[in-house]
Amino acid sequence: MEWSLRELRVFATAVDTGSFTDAASALHTSQAAVSRTIAALERQVGERVLRRTPRGCAPTPTGHQLLPAVRRLLAEADRFGEFVRSRHGVLRLGYAWAALGAHTTQLQRGWDADHPARELHLIRHNTPTAGLGEGACDVAILRRPADERRFDSVIVGLERRLVAFASDDPAWSRRRQLTMAEVAERTVIIDSRTGSTGAELWAGSAQTPRFAESSDVDEWLSAIAAGHGVGTTAEATAFHHPRPGVTFRPIKDGPRVPVRLAWWRDDPPAGLGELIDAVTRLYAA
């Protein structure tokens, strides 16, 4: 059986209006077209779904049984159609830990003013590609290199690297900045899937820290607040995730964190160029 959505819609409309004539008017077609469409549906079903009445038409017992499922299918089709239409007017921007720090609100407000026909939706997705690989977003904010086999990317800015530690840390609580060597003396808590910290930051140094894994930014912050270790991160994290009991300070010799925008190599989304320009201007200001 391969009935069409049109056949189902004509059937539901005929039931709702009570006649082929009124259904034709509601669907902007002819009464003859409605009759042919209902006849085609009945051939597919193998039974009559509508009976003629003195005042128009009414569902047969089979029609009554089919009607709830028909309405569900039409509702799903309408939702799908609305989704497809809305996709042309939305650009989804994904991030894993932090979006663009202090620039996030500036981007959103500026985009709303400059691009009224295309909404910018920010989506947090804790995966290595910030939702890009999973189809959850069109463009992703990444602070680690993208897989060049699948994605194109561009660096739109650089952020300071900060160290996060427990606010009551007896050795660091009064410090205004620290060094990579001092961080290496501690246990460093990392998220190796989505974070920007790894052993390569201390390549060639006299000491490499001991690492402990966390699964997301909330677990990372909780472990640091409890004094289980320290962490290094881009400054956007301090803006997006302030936490009582956790202090962020600059690492004076810490390498800057590149901020990338990434997208599918074979499917650059509409509005990509405008987004790259807008974010680049914010980091350059």
N, C-alpha and C positions, 0 to 999 in steps of 0.2 A: 504494500500500500504506500503510495507516494502522493498524498494530498498536499496541497499548497497552503501557505498561510492565508492567501487570498480566499480560498474556499472556506477555511475556518472562520475568517473574519466576516464573510458574507453570511454564513450560517448564524453566527452570534448576533449580527446586526438584524437579520430577519426575525430572530427570536425577540430581540429587544424592542424592535419597532412594531412587530405584530403583522407585518405584511411585506410582500415583495416590492410593492410600489414605494412604500416608505423607506425600505432598506435601500432601494435604488437611489432615492433622493439623498439619503444620508451618505452614501458612498460615491455620489456624483457619477452614476452610471445609469444604464437603462434597465427597465424591468426584465427585458428579455435576457440581458447579461446575467442578472441575478438568478433567473430561472435556470439558465445553462450551467451556472456555477454550482448551484445546489444539486442539479442532476448529476454533475460530474462527481461531487462529493458522495452522493448516494451510491453511485456505481463503485466507488472505492470502498465504502463501508459495507456494501452488499445489502443494505436495508434502507428504507425511507427514514429520513431524520426530521422532515417537516410534513405536516398534513395541511391541506387547504381547509379553511373554515369560511363561514359566510362573511366574516369580517376581515379575513386575511389569511394568516397561517399560525400554526402552533406546533411545538415539538411533539413528535411521536414518543413512545416510551424509550426507544433507542436514542432519540434526540435528547431526551431528558438525561439519560445516562452519560451521553457524550459531553453535554454542555459544561460541567465543571472542569473537565480536563481541557476542553477547548479554551475556556477562559484563562486557565493557568498558562497554557502555551502562548496565547496572545499577549498576556501580561509579560511573560518572559521575553517575547519577541520585541515588545515595546521598550522594555528596559535595555535590551541589547541595542536597539536602534538609537536610544538616547545616549547610551555609552559611546557608540561609534561617533555620533554627532558631537558629543562633548569633547572627545579626544582631539578634535581639530582646534579646539579653543583652550587647551590646557597643556602646559609644559611641566612635567613632573621632575623635580630636582631631589635626588636622594642623597643621604649622608648616613654614616654609621655612628660616629660618636658626637661630632659637633658639626654644625653647618659652616657658616663663615664668620663666626665670632661676632664682634661688634658690627661687622658689615651686614649681618643677616637682615636686620630690620630695615637698614638703608636700602638694600637690594629690593626687598619686598615692596616698600613704599614707592621707590622710584619706578619699579616695574609696573605697578598698578597704574601709576600716572602716565607712563610712556607707552604702555601696551594694553589698552583697555579691552582689546579683542582677544587677548591670550592670557589666561590666568596662569600664575606661577604657584604650583603646589609643592611645598617642602615635605618630604617623607623620610622619616628615620627608619633605617633598615640595617640591622646589625649583621651584615655579611661582608666578606672581603671586597665586594664590588658595590657596597651600599645599595643593593637592590637592583643594580643594572643588569647583572647576569640572570637575575630571577624574573626580570620583566616588570619589576615594581616601579621603575622610574625610567625616564628618557635620557637623563643626564645625571651623572653621579659626581659628588665632591669626594675626592680621594686624597689622602696624604701619604700614599705609597705608590710606586709605579703600577700602571695598568698592564694587563696582559695584551701585548702588542699584536698577538695573533688574532684577537677578537675585537679589541677596542682601539679607537683613536683617543688621544688626550692632549691637553695643552696645560702648561703651568700658568696660572693666572695671578699668583702672588706667593709671597713668602711670609711665614709667621715665626716669631721668636719661639725658641724651645724653653719650656718652663719645667721646673721640678716641683712635684707635689709631695708634701710630707705632713705628718700629724702636727697639728698646731701647737701641741705641748711638747714637741721634740726638744729635749734639754740642750742639744748642741746647735740646733738650727733655728729655734723659734725667734731669735733676735736678728737673724741674718737677713740682709736685703738682697743678696744674690749668692749663687754657689758656682762650683766648677764641675766639669765632667769627672775629674779625678775624685772629688769628694763624693759624687753620686756613686761612683764605682765601688766605694767602700761599703755600700749598703746593699741590701736585697732590693732588687728593682722588680716591681710588679708590672707585667706586660700583658697585652692581648696580642698574641702573635698572628691572629687572623686578620685583625682590622687596625691595629695600632701602628704607631710610627717609631716604635722603639725596639731595637734588637742589638745583638752583639756587635754588629758592624759599626755602630757608633763609637766603639772603643777600639776599633782596629788599630794596631800599632801602639796602643797605650801600655803602660806598665801593668795595669790591673784591669780586669774585666769583672763586672759585678756578677753576683749570683742572681738568677732570674726565677721568678715565681709567676705562674700563669693565672690570669683571670679571664672570665668569659665575656664580660661587657663592662661598660663604664660604671655602672652602679656597683658591681662587685669590686671593681678596681678602687673606687673611692672608699667603699666600706673597709676594705683591707688596709688602705693607707691611713684612714682615720683611726683604726684600731692599733696602728703602730706595727703592722706586720711587714712593712716595707715602704719604699718610696716609689715614685713613678716619674717619668718624663713624658711630656706631651706638648702638643701645639697650644699656643695661647688661646685659641678658640675654645678649648675645653674648659678653661677657667671661666670664660664668659658664659658658656651654656650650662655648666654644671657646678656652680658654687656649692660647697658642702660645709656645713658647720663641722669644725674639727679638722678641716683640711686647709692647708696654706699653700699657695702657689707663689713661687719666686723665679725670676729669670736665671738661666744658666749662662754666665757671661761668655763662656767659650763654647757653648752648645751650638751645633750646626742648625741653621734655619730649616724649617719644615716647609717643603714645597706644597702648595695647594693646587691640585689639578682638577680640571673638569674633564670627564671621560664620557664617551658615548659609543654605541655600536658602530664599528667601522663601516659596515654595509648599510646602515640605516640612520644617518644623522637626522635628528628631529627638526621640524620647523621651529624657528626662533632660536636655534643654537648660536648663530653668529651674534645676534643681539645680546644673548645671555653672556657669552664670552666677553664681549665689549664692556657690558655693564659691570661684571665682576672685576675685570682687569682695571677699570677706572677706579673702583673703590679701593683696591689694594694699592694703587699708585698714588692715591690722594694723600 
